[in-house]
């Protein structure tokens, strides 16, 4: 059923890199929820597997002195959701992780695998994009750090080299402090479903709860890769919180997305989802931020 050549068990990141370098047909396995499916389907016949499951430094979540939150890529979705640091500072990310698959998948699947498989439908990818996550990769050429915005190159493709191991997902304090977020996933079922479309919105308001200070908008399955709507964000920053805010979002995000038709949904339906989920996610994020009074549009900006 599982036609692979060898399996190596790495005890350290350095050992994993060495194994990947020596065997040209090798690939990383951690939780295995994606790799084992591909093996069973015969898409990885004859490959070798390098397991990073037992590398402890990849399985922790902690906060550094400057407030940066570090998440190990081998941390499971369930661990992300339930970890005290995530629950206190990044509940938005924990909520997104809790939409992945069913309980068995969330217990085995890892946040690093969700990113590294390159799928535009990955639930944590758009959320991490909204959080401006930084990724640390270690390979034979040494260590490099890059923003998650530069990680994806196409459908199912990333810049991670064949002998590189992701070692950290880093979220700076400035990217989550006083920010409130909402991730909404649309699928035909309420659970164990791959996203037809996903939307993540983070927002920070001024002290009066009447104006947007900062906003981040990210989508999954709205383009070949997870995307941020940077131009729309710039338009919305500083605006008064009224119904016009949502109308602008619904209009402007369409200039930045490029959805396609698939067996899950047509392009036309995805365009409608992009508008609707964007508005709903923003409304819910604002509610979490304590905004209780959203007036009709038309008020002048100061």
N, C-alpha and C positions, 0 to 999 in steps of 0.2 A: 504493500500500500504506500509506504514512504520510501521512495527510491533515492537514497542519498548514499554517498561514498563513505565519509568518515564524520565523526563528531568529536570536536576538541572542547575541553572544558578549561577556559581561561581563569586563572586565579588572580590576575591583575590586568589593568588596562594595557600595560606594556606587553604582557604575554599575549593578549588578544591581538594587538597590532602585529606582533611578530608572526603569529599563526596566520593571520590574514595575508601578510606579505609573502610567506613561504608557499602557500597553497593558492594558486590563481583561481581555482574553482570554489573557493570558500566564501561564505557569507555569514553575517551575524545572526544569531537567534537569541532571544531573551525570553519573552513570554510565549512566543510561538504562535500566537493567535492568527497572524497573517501568513507566516512562513509555512506552517504545517498545512494550511489550505492549499497553498501553491504546490507544495510537495505532493499532496494527495491528488491534485489535478494533473500531475506530471509536468509542470512548468519549470521545475528545478531539478530535473533528473540528472543524477551523477554528481551533484554538488557536494561540497563538504560544509559542515556547520561548525561555527565557532560560538559556543555558548558563553555569554557574559552574565548569566543568571546569578552566579555565585560571587560576583565582584562587589564587595560590600560598599565601596566608595561610590558606586553608581545607584545605590538603593536608599539614599537618605534625603531628608528635607530639613533645611536649617536656615537660620537667619544670621548674616554677618553683622559686624558691629555698625556698619553704616546703613543697616536696614535692608540691604540686598537679600532677597530670598533666593536660595539655591535649591533646585529640584534635580535629583538624580534621574537620568533617563530610564533606569530600570525600575523605577517606582511604579507600582500598579495604579490603575485608575481608582480602585477602591481606597488605596492608601492616600492618593491625592485628595479625594473627597473627604476623608475622615481625619486627616492630619490636623492637629490643633493650630499650627501656623497658617495653613491654608484656610481653615474655617474662620480664623480671626482676621486675616489680612487679605486673602484672595478667595472669598467665597464664590465669586463669579467664576473662577477657574474650576473650583470643586463642583459647582453645579453643572458645568459643561462636561466634566469627566463623568459625572453620574448619568449622562444621557447615552453613553457608549454601550452598545450591545445589551446583554443581560448580565446577571450577577456573576456567572462563570467567566465571561469575557472580561468583566471589570476586575475580577480577582487575579486573572492571569496576564491580561494585556497591559502593556506599559506605555507611559506617556511619550517616551523616546521613540518607541516603535511607531506610534501614531503619527509622529512628525516625520520620521525617516522613510516611511513607505511612500511619501510624496503625494498621497491622495488629497485631492481638493475637498473631499467630503469629511476629512478628519475633524472630529468635533473640537479637539483641543487646539488645533492649528489656528483657526480664526481667533480664538480667545487669546492665545499667546501673541498673535499679531497685534491685537488691540492693546496688549500689555507691553508692547515693544520689547519682547524677550530677546535676550542675547544667548547665543549658543556657543559652547566650547567643544571643539573637535580636536582629537589627538590622533596623529598618524605617524608614519615613518618620517615625514617632513617636519615633525614637531607639533606644537600646539597653535591653534588659531581660534580667534573669536570673531563671530560675525552676527549681525542682526538677523533675526528670523526673516525679515523682509528680503534678504539676499539669499535665502536658503533654497527656495524653490525655483526651478528652471523650466518646468513644463509638467504635463500630466504624468504623475508617477516618477518624476525626476527631481533630483536635488544636487547640490554641489558637493555633497559628502563623497570623498574619495573612497575607492574600494577597500583601502587598508586603514580607513579612519573610523574611530569610535567616538560617538558623542559622549561627553563626560559630564556636562552640566547644562542646565537650563537656568538662566539668571534673569531675575526681574528686579530692577532698581527701585528703590523706595519712591523716587519721584514719579514713577510710572503707575503706582497703585495707591499712594497716600491720598486720602480724601476723594478717591474716585469710586464711583458706584457703577456696577455693571449688570448686564443681563445678556444671557445667551439663549436664543430660541432656535430650536431645530424643528424642521417640518419633515415628516415622513408619513407614509401611508398607515403605519402602525404606531402605537404609543411607546413601544419598547422593542428592543432587538432589531433596530432598523437603521440602515445607512441613510444619511441625510439626503433628502431631495434638495434641500437648501438649508443653510445655517447662517445665522446672523449674530454677531457679538457687538455690543455697544457699551462703551465706558464713558461716563460723563462726570464732570465736576462743575458745580455751580458757584456763584458768588455767595457771600454771606446772607444776602437777602432772599436767596432762592428764586430770583427772578431773571437771572441771566446765565448763559452758558459760559463758563471760563475755559473749559477744555472738553474736547469730545473725540472719541476714537470710534470708527465704524469699520468692521471687518466682516467679510462674507466667505462662506465655503460653498462650493458648487455654483458660484456665480461667474466663474471664469475657469480657465484650465488649471489654475493654482489658487490657493487661498489668497485673498486680496484685501488691502486696506483702501478705503476711499478718501485719500488725502485731500483732494481738492474740495470735496463736499465738507469735510471737517473744517477746513479753513474758512469756508463760507459761513458755517454755523457758529464758529467761535465768536464770543462777544455778543451774540444775538439775544434779544429778549425771549423769555420762555413763554410763547403763546402758540396758537394753532398754526400760525405762519411757519414756525420752526419745522413742523412736521411736513408741511406742504413743500418746503424747500428741500428737505431730505428726500422725499419721494421723487421729486423732479431731478435733482442733481446726481443722485447715486446712479441713475441710468446711464449717465455719460461715462461712468468709470467701470462698469461691469460688462461682461461678454458671455452671457449664458448660452448654452446650446441645448438642443433637443436630445433626449435619450429615452430609453424604454421606461425610465422612472417618471419623466415629465417632459412636456414640450417647452421650447424656448419661451413661448408666449406665457405659459403658466408660471415659469420661473421668474419672468419679469414681474408678474403680479406679486409673487412671493417676495421678491427683493424689496418692493415698495412696502408691502404690508408688514413683513417681519422687521424691516428697518424701523418703521414707525412704532410698532408694538414694543420692540426692544428698547427704544429710546424712552417711550412713555414709562415702561417698567423701571428702567434705570433711574429716571427722574423721581419716580415715586420712592425708590430706595434712598435717594438723596434727600428726601424730605420735602419735595415739591408737592404742594397740595392745591395750588391755585393756578390753573392754566387758562388764560383768558383767550378771547377771540383775537384773531390776527388784526393787523392794520395799525397797531400802535407804533409810533415813531421810535426809532432807536435814539438813545441819548448820544 
